[in-house]
Amino acid sequence: MMNLLSRIKKRRTKNKFIRNRNKNILKHKNNQNRISLIEEEEEDIEEGFSIKSSAPSHTHGVQPLGNLYFNPGSINSRDTGLGNLHTLTDELVLDILGFLDGSSLGVLASVSKSFYVFTNHEPIWRNLVLENLIDGFQYNGLWKTTFVSAYYPSFDISSSDRRSFKVRDFYSDYLFQSWLCANLEMKHEWLERDNIVRKRGISVEEFVRSFEEVNKPVLLEGCIDNWDALRNWDRDYLVKLCGDDVKFSVGPVEMKLRDYFRYSDQVREERPLYLFDPKFAEKVPKLGLEYEVPVYFREDLFDVLGNERPDYRWIIMGPAGSGSSFHVDPNSTSAWNAVIKGSKKWVLFPPDVIPPGVHPSPDGADVASPVSIIEWFMNFYGATKNWKKRPIECICKAGEVIFVPNGWWHLVINLEESIAITQNYVSRPNASTLVSGTEDRVNLHDKFKNAIEASFPGAIDELTQKEEEKKIQQRKLSFWDSVVDSNVGAFKFSF
Ligand SMILES: O=C(O)CCC(=O)C(=O)O
């Protein structure tokens, strides 16, 4: 998969489209993947978005709704072909179609041009594959054909379903946006901000004092240089090491590494499946032996729970565009994330700042955020531009480790195919927060508190008292006053 970063640097001017800041109306010029806004200047590259050079024009000719208004006399075939269902929103039509099986969708596709487009919407077929082929699948470039070839192996998909019909005069913002998000380049301005503190060779004491105790992110350079993983791990090595017997967790399914790479090589979708496996070291012990916990994170109070500790370490792999949408790590844990191959763009907000477009439930257990990471950048990243409380951002490259303090919101997008290891842990400065942070999870809270009391008598009381003293100190100087340097509009960590 080509490196997004290098593509951005080339700053190609072709295949770009400009979005209307005021009217949000797009005009799609068929056959060229090129969209431009009436009344907007094409030379305005900084304001524009770029479509990936590999992007096909929309498979079924779907155009954004705004184009309808520039084609006088044309009728939206979306509506005429849906009959009485035309009053439903696109999401609702798709939700209803989501209840059907593959054969019913196939039959419905022949009813009208509109049903043809809706029933060919790839996420419907993706769901069918993920719900029905949980032991793995052979992705063959499209979710629909992947499903059909798994269920009807004798059916010749090469000649029929691979051919897609373009439908004239079908206008839908929802379906168009799904295509757009799958094919959009990361904009240069989404990547350029780098305001994290970087440290190389600091002592554990300095890390604890300057970052862990004050709960601030830091990017640590050079602390995993001795990892065999950094030297060895690439596709060929991992496929050979893991063989064809081992399967890894990929969303709701389990996949062989070979099959996952086959998928990630061909995928072109808004939310690529992400390999995220907490049992990798049990499945393939050598994977666990080829890395070690960086020196800064060796104290982990969750160890007191022994075998009962929740999942705490993951191997992560994914193509460019995959990643993690905004969330806070569970159980008030902190985390470190080491990039072994590739690179990741990080955006982090402190615990008291809910990122724009994110709506956590009152108890914080559920997070409603925009459909995809790319959509967040498209629709919400710009909103943070003039915030006093701007996020911490960076690109973490192979060999670098980011410290994610507990309670911080974070979003991550892989800029190229990436492999990483992450671990969640509880350090002494965070132990009291963790005990209170697990209060809603009664079992975990009691178990952890009792285990800590048994191993370190009196420690919780002592830490809670320290925490109280810290809060009193902090009230005197608000967090943002302490980190924002208003003169340069960037972060200044005054430790
Ligand atoms: O996608 C990634 O590498 C980030 C993972 C992450 O945010 C997490 O494990 O909490």
The ligand as an SDF file (V2000), in Angstrom:
LIG
                    3D

 10  9  0  0  0  0  0  0  0  0999 V2000
   -4.6480    2.0630   16.5900 O   0  0  0  0  0  0  0  0  0  0  0  0
   -3.7740    2.1880   17.4340 C   0  0  0  0  0  0  0  0  0  0  0  0
   -2.5940    1.8870   17.2570 O   0  0  0  0  0  0  0  0  0  0  0  0
   -4.1760    2.7840   18.7700 C   0  0  0  0  0  0  0  0  0  0  0  0
   -4.7020    1.7840   19.6920 C   0  0  0  0  0  0  0  0  0  0  0  0
   -5.4170    2.4090   20.8380 C   0  0  0  0  0  0  0  0  0  0  0  0
   -5.8030    3.5250   20.7980 O   0  0  0  0  0  0  0  0  0  0  0  0
   -5.6640    1.6680   22.0270 C   0  0  0  0  0  0  0  0  0  0  0  0
   -5.2220    0.5140   22.1200 O   0  0  0  0  0  0  0  0  0  0  0  0
   -6.3080    2.2170   22.9370 O   0  0  0  0  0  0  0  0  0  0  0  0
  1  2  2  0
  2  3  1  0
  2  4  1  0
  4  5  1  0
  5  6  1  0
  6  7  2  0
  6  8  1  0
  8  9  2  0
  8 10  1  0
M  END
$$$$
